[in-house]
Amino acid sequence: MTLGGTPLPHESTGPNPARDHEGYTLNERSRWTQLTDLVGTAAVVVSLIYVGLQVRQNTAAIQTSTSQDVYQLHQDRSLIELQDPEFAELLLRATRSPQTMTPVDSLRYNRYLNLLLNLQESVYTNALQGTMEEGLAAGWLDGMAELPCRPGMHEYWRQGKLGYQPAFRAAMDSVFALVDCSE
C-alpha cells in the first residue's frame, strides 16, 4: 500500500527476506548454524586428539609397569638361586643327577619349574596384549626356547600344562616340538 506513491514505513521496496520469530533472517540463521556446527566439530577433533594422547601416555605407563614387574619376577628368581646355597645345589643335582633327588628336592624343583613357566606365561600374555614393549617382549620370548632343555621340564609340562592359558599352552607345545636339547 502506498500513500501518494510513497511506500509506507513498514513496507519495503525490495524483496522482504523471511524472518524467524527472533528477528533473524533465514540466511543469518543458516550462517550461525554453520558456525556453531564448525565450532562443535573442532571441539570434537580437539577432544579426540586429547584422548589419543592420553591413551598413548597410558599405554607407555602400562608397558613400563609391566616391564618392571617382569624384571622383578626375574630378579626374585635369581635371588633364590644366589642366596640359597642349598637350592643352588638342588638345581645342580637336577641338572647333573636327577636320580639322586629326594621327594622334597623334586617338589622344590617342580615349584621352581612352575615359577619359570609362570614368568614366561606372564611375558607371553603381556606381549599378546601389547602391554609390554615389543623389543623387550621379543627378548624374553626367545627365552622360551631354553625351557624344554631344563631337566624334568618335559614331564612337568606334560602333567601341568592344562593349568596355563590355551594360547600359552599352544606356544609352549610348539616350542617343545621344535627345540632340540641334545646340543
C-alpha positions as CSV (number, residue, x, y, z in Angstrom):
1,M,0.0,0.0,0.0
2,T,1.3,3.4,-0.8
3,L,0.4,7.0,0.2
4,G,0.8,9.1,-2.8
5,G,3.1,6.7,-4.5
6,T,5.5,6.5,-1.4
7,P,5.7,3.2,0.3
8,L,4.6,3.1,3.9
9,P,7.4,2.9,6.5
10,H,6.7,-0.8,7.3
11,E,6.9,-1.8,3.7
12,S,10.0,-2.5,1.7
13,T,10.6,-1.6,-1.9
14,G,12.8,-4.7,-2.5
15,P,12.3,-8.3,-1.6
16,N,11.4,-8.8,2.0
17,P,13.5,-11.7,3.4
18,A,11.6,-14.0,5.6
19,R,12.4,-13.6,9.3
20,D,12.1,-16.1,12.2
21,H,10.4,-15.4,15.5
22,E,13.6,-13.8,16.9
23,G,14.0,-11.4,14.0
24,Y,16.9,-13.1,12.2
25,T,16.7,-13.6,8.5
26,L,16.8,-17.3,7.4
27,N,20.2,-16.6,5.8
28,E,21.6,-15.2,9.1
29,R,20.2,-18.3,11.0
30,S,21.9,-20.6,8.5
31,R,25.3,-18.8,9.0
32,W,25.0,-19.1,12.8
33,T,24.1,-22.8,12.5
34,Q,27.1,-23.4,10.2
35,L,29.4,-21.6,12.6
36,T,28.2,-23.5,15.6
37,D,28.5,-26.8,13.7
38,L,32.1,-25.8,12.8
39,V,32.9,-24.9,16.4
40,G,31.3,-28.2,17.6
41,T,33.3,-30.3,15.0
42,A,36.5,-28.5,16.0
43,A,35.8,-29.3,19.7
44,V,35.2,-33.0,18.9
45,V,38.5,-33.1,16.9
46,V,40.5,-31.5,19.7
47,S,38.8,-33.9,22.2
48,L,39.8,-36.9,20.1
49,I,43.4,-35.7,19.8
50,Y,43.5,-35.2,23.6
51,V,42.1,-38.7,24.2
52,G,44.6,-40.2,21.8
53,L,47.4,-38.6,23.6
54,Q,46.1,-39.8,26.9
55,V,45.8,-43.4,25.6
56,R,49.4,-43.2,24.3
57,Q,50.6,-42.0,27.6
58,N,48.6,-44.6,29.5
59,T,50.0,-47.4,27.2
60,A,53.5,-46.2,27.8
61,A,52.9,-46.3,31.6
62,I,51.4,-49.8,31.4
63,Q,54.3,-51.0,29.3
64,T,56.8,-49.6,31.8
65,S,55.0,-51.1,34.8
66,T,54.8,-54.5,33.1
67,S,58.5,-54.4,32.3
68,Q,59.3,-53.6,35.9
69,D,57.0,-56.4,37.1
70,V,58.7,-58.9,34.8
71,Y,62.2,-57.8,35.8
72,Q,61.1,-58.1,39.5
73,L,59.9,-61.7,38.9
74,H,63.2,-62.5,37.2
75,Q,65.2,-60.8,40.0
76,D,63.3,-62.8,42.6
77,R,64.0,-66.0,40.8
78,S,67.7,-65.1,40.5
79,L,67.9,-64.2,44.2
80,I,66.6,-67.6,45.1
81,E,69.4,-69.2,43.2
82,L,72.1,-66.8,44.5
83,Q,71.1,-66.5,48.2
84,D,70.2,-70.1,49.0
85,P,73.3,-72.4,48.6
86,E,71.1,-75.4,49.3
87,F,68.8,-74.5,46.5
88,A,71.7,-73.9,44.2
89,E,72.9,-77.4,45.0
90,L,69.4,-78.7,44.3
91,L,69.5,-77.1,40.8
92,L,72.9,-78.7,40.1
93,R,71.6,-82.1,41.2
94,A,68.5,-81.7,39.0
95,T,70.9,-81.0,36.1
96,R,73.6,-83.5,36.8
97,S,72.0,-86.4,38.6
98,P,68.2,-86.1,39.0
99,Q,68.0,-89.7,40.2
100,T,69.7,-88.6,43.5
101,M,67.0,-86.0,44.3
102,T,64.8,-86.7,47.3
103,P,61.0,-86.3,47.1
104,V,61.3,-82.9,48.9
105,D,64.0,-81.9,46.4
106,S,61.7,-82.9,43.5
107,L,58.9,-80.9,45.0
108,R,61.0,-77.8,45.4
109,Y,62.4,-78.2,41.9
110,N,59.0,-78.6,40.4
111,R,57.9,-75.4,42.1
112,Y,60.9,-73.8,40.6
113,L,59.9,-75.0,37.1
114,N,56.4,-73.7,37.8
115,L,57.9,-70.3,38.7
116,L,59.8,-70.3,35.3
117,L,56.7,-71.1,33.4
118,N,54.6,-68.5,35.2
119,L,57.2,-65.9,34.4
120,Q,57.2,-66.9,30.7
121,E,53.4,-67.0,30.6
122,S,53.3,-63.5,32.0
123,V,55.6,-62.2,29.4
124,Y,53.8,-64.1,26.6
125,T,50.4,-62.8,27.7
126,N,51.6,-59.2,28.0
127,A,53.3,-59.4,24.6
128,L,50.0,-60.6,23.1
129,Q,48.0,-57.8,24.8
130,G,50.5,-55.1,23.8
131,T,51.2,-54.2,27.4
132,M,54.9,-54.9,27.1
133,E,57.3,-53.1,24.8
134,E,57.7,-55.2,21.6
135,G,61.5,-55.4,21.6
136,L,61.7,-56.3,25.3
137,A,59.0,-58.9,24.9
138,A,60.8,-60.5,22.0
139,G,63.9,-60.9,24.0
140,W,62.0,-62.6,26.8
141,L,60.1,-64.8,24.5
142,D,63.3,-66.0,23.0
143,G,64.0,-67.5,26.4
144,M,61.0,-69.8,25.9
145,A,63.3,-72.0,23.8
146,E,65.5,-72.7,26.8
147,L,62.7,-74.1,29.0
148,P,62.4,-77.5,27.3
149,C,66.1,-78.2,27.9
150,R,65.7,-77.9,31.7
151,P,65.8,-81.3,33.4
152,G,62.4,-82.6,34.2
153,M,60.6,-79.9,32.2
154,H,59.1,-82.2,29.6
155,E,57.4,-84.3,32.3
156,Y,56.4,-81.3,34.3
157,W,54.9,-79.7,31.3
158,R,53.1,-82.8,30.3
159,Q,51.5,-83.1,33.7
160,G,50.8,-79.4,34.4
161,K,50.2,-77.7,31.1
162,L,46.4,-77.6,31.5
163,G,46.9,-75.1,34.3
164,Y,48.1,-72.5,31.7
165,Q,46.2,-70.3,29.2
166,P,45.3,-72.0,25.9
167,A,47.4,-69.6,23.8
168,F,50.4,-70.0,26.0
169,R,49.9,-73.8,26.0
170,A,49.9,-73.9,22.2
171,A,53.0,-71.7,22.0
172,M,54.9,-73.9,24.6
173,D,53.8,-77.1,22.8
174,S,55.3,-75.7,19.6
175,V,58.5,-74.8,21.4
176,F,58.7,-78.3,22.9
177,A,58.1,-79.8,19.4
178,L,60.8,-77.6,17.8
179,V,63.6,-77.4,20.3
180,D,66.5,-79.9,20.2
181,C,68.1,-80.1,23.6
182,S,70.8,-82.6,22.5
183,E,73.4,-79.9,21.8
